[in-house]
Amino acid sequence: MPRRSPYELDEETSGPRNISPRFGVEIEFTGTSATPVEQALATKSIFVQTEDYNHRTRDYWKIVPDQSAGLELVSPPLEWGMRHTVRDVMQGASQGGARVTVDCGLHVHHEFPWYSQIHDSDTQKRMDRLVEMYENCKPLLERLLTPSRLADNEYVMFNTEADRYDCDHLVDIWSGDQRYVAVNGFSLPKYGTVEFRQHQGTLNPSKALAWIEFTRQLVHAAATPADMLDASATDRERSDARWALVFNKMSTSTRRYMTQRTEGAYANLTTAISSKLIRY
């Protein structure tokens, strides 16, 4: 995505001005060629262009080759109010013959709040916090993700200390394999986004939209400055406030989907997760 801070400073008040962070998705699929999918999406008035493999940001949906799955649909940067476009695209792709296999994934990019406004050390701390919060959610992730995405999958491994986003030693996203982790922060310097890579391939809109919202809330909670929570709060109180930004702000549809997916265990899982103290 073109660099833009989702939270900017208001020129009149010098305080934060909230611009809803955008997101983007990469939907890997197989089972058909690009043309039938293009045609099916055209019936929904969604323009799609088939292109050679590239990482250029477009203002339209594109289909490009994918080395693991075959093809992938890549969205333009989407405003939060446009999220239901994902539903139309997935339904259209299915009508065009698209299918997903164990080799497919759903990747979600979110603009990182305050990225253009904060010092590298603050970015470091907030990225560390995001990775920690994500990994604290493992009991929930084990219910939401398939075993193939949780096992030793070289493309979506949980972050280790070696994968930690290091502002002092930035690794270009296009070199090496450092981006092949569950929470990928190496797109920050180029695009100002963080990527979640671990979700299995899907053309199920309810599943995709729930994952998009869940990861969006994690990013928001991890990136929110402490003084926007309560500067005088204890570590425990700030930790509780961050978890509340994740789980208490979920939409009814996402909470309903996750309750069904976890066979009714969602409330107990999120209570247990929220009891974990966030270190960073």
C-alpha positions in Angstrom: 0.0 0.0 0.0 1.2 3.6 -0.5 2.5 4.9 2.8 0.0 6.7 4.9 -0.5 7.0 8.7 -3.9 5.7 9.8 -3.5 8.1 12.8 -2.3 11.6 12.0 -1.9 14.8 14.0 -4.6 17.4 13.8 -3.0 20.7 12.8 -5.4 22.8 15.0 -5.2 20.7 18.2 -1.9 18.9 17.8 -3.8 15.9 19.0 -4.5 12.6 17.2 -6.9 12.6 14.3 -8.2 9.1 13.6 -8.2 8.0 10.0 -9.5 4.4 9.8 -6.6 2.1 8.9 -7.0 0.4 5.5 -6.3 -3.2 4.9 -5.6 -5.5 2.0 -6.0 -9.3 1.3 -4.3 -11.9 -0.8 -6.6 -14.8 -1.6 -4.7 -17.8 -2.9 -6.7 -20.3 -5.1 -6.4 -23.1 -7.6 -8.9 -25.2 -9.7 -9.3 -22.8 -12.6 -7.5 -20.3 -14.8 -7.7 -16.5 -14.3 -10.2 -15.9 -17.1 -13.3 -17.6 -15.6 -12.7 -15.7 -12.4 -12.4 -12.4 -14.1 -15.6 -13.1 -16.0 -17.5 -14.1 -12.9 -16.3 -11.0 -11.0 -17.3 -8.8 -14.0 -20.9 -9.9 -13.5 -20.6 -8.4 -10.0 -19.2 -5.1 -11.4 -15.8 -5.9 -9.9 -12.9 -5.1 -12.3 -10.0 -7.5 -12.2 -6.8 -7.4 -14.2 -4.5 -10.5 -14.7 -0.9 -9.6 -14.4 2.6 -11.1 -14.2 3.9 -11.7 -10.7 4.5 -8.3 -9.0 4.2 -6.5 -5.7 2.9 -3.2 -7.1 0.0 -1.7 -5.3 -3.0 -1.2 -7.6 -6.3 0.6 -7.3 -8.1 -2.5 -8.6 -8.1 -6.2 -7.9 -5.5 -8.2 -9.7 -4.8 -11.9 -10.3 -1.1 -12.9 -10.2 0.7 -16.2 -10.2 1.5 -17.7 -6.8 4.3 -20.2 -6.3 2.6 -22.3 -3.7 -1.1 -22.3 -4.8 -1.2 -21.4 -8.4 -3.0 -18.0 -8.5 -3.9 -15.3 -6.0 -6.4 -12.5 -6.0 -4.8 -9.4 -4.6 -7.0 -6.5 -3.4 -6.3 -2.8 -3.6 -6.0 -0.9 -0.3 -9.5 -1.1 1.1 -11.2 1.2 3.5 -12.9 -0.5 6.4 -16.3 0.4 5.0 -15.4 -1.6 1.9 -14.7 -4.9 3.7 -17.8 -6.6 2.3 -16.3 -6.3 -1.1 -14.3 -9.3 0.0 -17.5 -11.3 0.3 -18.5 -10.4 -3.3 -15.0 -11.3 -4.6 -14.9 -14.7 -2.8 -18.4 -15.5 -4.1 -17.5 -14.5 -7.6 -14.3 -16.5 -7.5 -16.2 -19.6 -6.4 -18.6 -19.1 -9.2 -15.7 -18.9 -11.6 -14.4 -22.3 -10.5 -11.8 -21.2 -7.9 -11.1 -23.8 -5.2 -8.7 -23.9 -2.2 -6.4 -26.7 -1.1 -4.0 -27.3 1.8 -1.4 -25.3 -0.2 -3.5 -22.1 -0.2 -3.5 -19.3 2.3 -5.3 -16.1 3.1 -2.9 -13.2 3.8 -4.1 -10.0 5.4 -2.2 -6.6 5.5 -3.2 -3.9 7.9 -1.9 -0.3 8.0 0.1 0.1 11.2 -1.3 3.0 13.3 1.1 5.9 14.0 3.8 4.4 11.9 4.9 7.7 10.2 4.6 9.6 13.5 6.7 7.5 15.9 10.3 6.8 16.6 11.8 3.5 15.6 12.1 2.5 19.2 8.4 2.9 19.6 7.7 0.9 16.5 10.0 -1.8 17.9 8.0 -1.9 21.1 4.6 -2.0 19.4 5.6 -4.7 17.0 7.0 -6.8 19.9 3.7 -6.2 21.7 1.7 -7.3 18.6 3.7 -10.5 18.2 3.3 -11.3 21.9 -0.4 -10.7 21.8 -0.8 -12.8 18.7 1.1 -15.7 20.3 -0.9 -15.4 23.5 -3.9 -16.1 21.4 -2.7 -19.6 20.5 -5.6 -21.3 22.4 -8.0 -19.5 20.1 -5.8 -19.8 17.0 -5.7 -23.6 17.5 -9.5 -23.5 17.0 -9.6 -21.0 14.1 -6.7 -22.4 12.0 -6.2 -25.8 10.4 -3.4 -28.1 11.5 -1.5 -27.5 8.3 -1.1 -23.9 9.3 0.0 -24.6 12.8 2.4 -27.4 12.1 6.0 -27.0 10.8 4.9 -25.0 7.8 8.0 -23.1 6.6 5.9 -20.2 5.1 3.8 -19.3 8.2 5.9 -20.3 11.3 5.2 -18.6 14.6 7.6 -15.7 15.2 10.8 -16.6 17.1 13.2 -14.2 18.7 15.3 -14.4 15.6 12.3 -13.2 13.5 11.8 -10.1 15.8 11.2 -6.9 13.9 14.5 -5.1 14.4 14.4 -1.4 13.5 18.2 -1.2 13.7 18.8 -4.0 11.2 15.9 -3.7 8.8 15.7 -6.6 6.3 14.4 -5.9 2.9 11.1 -7.7 2.5 12.1 -9.0 -0.9 15.4 -10.6 0.2 15.7 -13.9 2.1 12.8 -15.6 3.9 12.3 -13.3 6.9 8.8 -12.5 5.7 7.7 -16.1 6.0 6.4 -15.8 9.6 2.9 -15.6 11.1 3.2 -11.9 11.8 5.3 -10.2 9.2 6.6 -6.7 10.0 9.1 -6.4 7.2 6.6 -4.6 4.9 6.6 -1.7 7.3 9.4 0.4 5.7 8.0 0.0 2.2 4.3 0.0 2.7 3.6 0.9 6.4 1.7 -2.3 6.9 2.0 -5.5 8.9 1.0 -8.8 7.4 -0.8 -11.8 8.9 0.1 -15.0 6.9 -1.1 -17.9 9.0 -4.7 -18.3 8.0 -5.6 -21.2 5.7 -6.9 -20.7 2.2 -10.6 -19.9 2.1 -13.4 -18.7 -0.1 -15.8 -18.6 2.9 -16.6 -14.8 3.3 -17.7 -15.2 7.0 -14.5 -16.9 7.9 -12.3 -14.4 6.0 -14.1 -11.3 7.4 -13.9 -12.6 11.0 -10.1 -13.1 10.6 -9.7 -9.7 9.0 -11.5 -8.1 11.9 -9.7 -10.1 14.6 -6.2 -9.2 13.2 -7.3 -5.6 12.7 -8.3 -5.4 16.4 -5.0 -6.9 17.5 -3.0 -4.3 15.5 -5.1 -1.5 17.0 -4.6 -2.8 20.5 -0.9 -3.4 20.2 -0.2 0.0 18.5 -2.3 2.2 20.8 0.1 4.4 22.9 0.0 3.9 26.6 -1.1 7.5 27.2 -4.2 6.9 25.1 -5.2 4.2 27.5 -4.3 5.6 30.9 -0.9 6.9 31.6 -1.3 6.4 35.4 -2.7 2.8 35.0 -0.8 -0.2 36.3 0.7 -2.8 33.9 -2.2 -5.1 34.7 -4.8 -2.4 34.0 -3.1 -1.4 30.7 -2.9 -5.1 29.7 -6.6 -5.5 30.5 -7.4 -2.4 28.4 -5.5 -3.7 25.4 -7.2 -7.1 25.5 -10.6 -5.2 25.8 -9.7 -3.4 22.6 -9.4 -6.8 20.9 -12.3 -8.8 22.3 -14.8 -6.3 23.6 -14.9 -4.4 20.3 -15.7 -7.4 18.0 -18.7 -7.1 15.8 -21.7 -9.4 16.5 -21.1 -11.3 13.3 -17.4 -12.0 14.1 -18.2 -13.1 17.7 -21.0 -15.3 16.3 -18.6 -17.0 13.8 -15.9 -17.5 16.4 -18.3 -19.0 18.9 -19.5 -21.5 16.3 -15.9 -22.3 15.1 -14.8 -22.9 18.7 -17.9 -25.0 19.5 -19.1 -22.6 22.1 -15.7 -22.1 23.8 -15.1 -18.6 22.6 -16.0 -16.8 25.8 -13.9 -19.0 28.0 -10.9 -18.9 25.6 -10.9 -15.1 25.4 -11.2 -14.8 29.2 -8.2 -17.0 29.6 -6.2 -15.1 27.0 -7.1 -11.8 28.5 -5.7 -12.9 31.8 -2.2 -13.0 30.3 -0.1 -10.0 31.2 1.3 -8.2 28.2 5.0 -7.6 28.8 5.8 -5.0 26.2 
